[in-house]
Amino acid sequence: MTVLSLSKALNEGMRRAMEDDPKVLIMGEDVGKLGGVFRVTDGLQKDFGEDRVIDTPLAESGIIGTAIGLALRGYRPVCEIQFDGFVFPAADQIITQLAKMPMRSLGAIKLPVVVRIPCGGGIGAVEHHSESPEAYFTHTAGLRVVSCSNPADAYTMIQQAIRSDDPVLFFEPKRRYWEKAEIDTASTDWWPPLHSARVVRPGDDVTLLAYGPMVKTCLEAATAAEEDGRSLEVIDLRSLNPLDEPLVMESARRTGRVVVVHEAPVNSGFGAELAARITEQCFYHLESPVLRAGGFSTPYPPSKLEEHYLPDLDRVLDAVDRTFGY
């Protein structure tokens, strides 16, 4: 067993992928000599060279466009978007090209491109540096969208994403980069499938659905609720598209109450899609409407206000309380 932080687990996962396949490339702003703004790619250029770990210009559209061209030539590019809010200049390439070309070619063209996006708040940064843009891309057919919440998932999921023949958007919770856990790096037997959800805490009264940075917050809420005699089941979705519907629906039918938690604004967020699917499939099993706890429908605030903006334990528990009011 090896103790790794989430950022180091990503680093080790990419290192393993590069060792296993010489066609795997790392691309992005400052990913080489600097090792990335969060040091996630630290040491990779030194060990694999400038031809495989490439410092790019400050041009996100150019990064993704170049990656598409490389993928067409048989490479497996892993692109880092330095901060979540910087992905929007690349949205044209991601949405109109990366997501569309495999279907346009009736599957003849494969685009094994991974787009790594450090996401969310909690680091004292302002807008463009603390965004949660996942809903833009779960709405885009042709993209796989995943989000890790802990070092073990970071280590396995980045390798599985790189091996995928489909484009994958890989959301990394930047405020969890420094949290550590033991990982068995010598075996793959324990690896769950990339697009499976996981019950990280069993419960009987309410289902909490979360991903990325909010999984830890929901676990803290479940611990606090236990003092009031309530048993909360916490599910780490891990994959947003495709979604592990069987596990989600089984839990919703069993508990009868569901709260979806994400950092992004509640308005038109991914939680709305979850609420709709659960309502369609589990309507007669629900004891209350599916509720959502998330960010406010405002641009991301100055750092001194972000603790008020971000969903916390109290906001999650308030939603749980409201499910019992029906």
Secondary structure, 3 states (H helix, E strand, C coil): CEEEEHHHHHHHHHHHHHHHCCCEEEEECCCCCCCCCCCCCCCHHHHHCCCCEEECCCCHHHHHHHHHHHHHCCCEEEEECCCHHHHHHHHHHHHHHHCCHHHHCCCCCCCCCEEEEEECCCCCCCCCCCCCCHHHHHCCCCCEEEECCCHHHHHHHHHHHHHCCCCEEEEEEHHHCCCEEEECCCCCCCCCCCCCCEEEECCCCEEEEECCCHHHHHHHHHHHHHCCCCCEEEEECCEEECCCHHHHHHHHHHHCCEEEEEEEECCCCHHHHHHHHHHHHHHHHCCCCCEEEEECCCCCCCHHHHHHHCCCHHHHHHHHHHHCCC
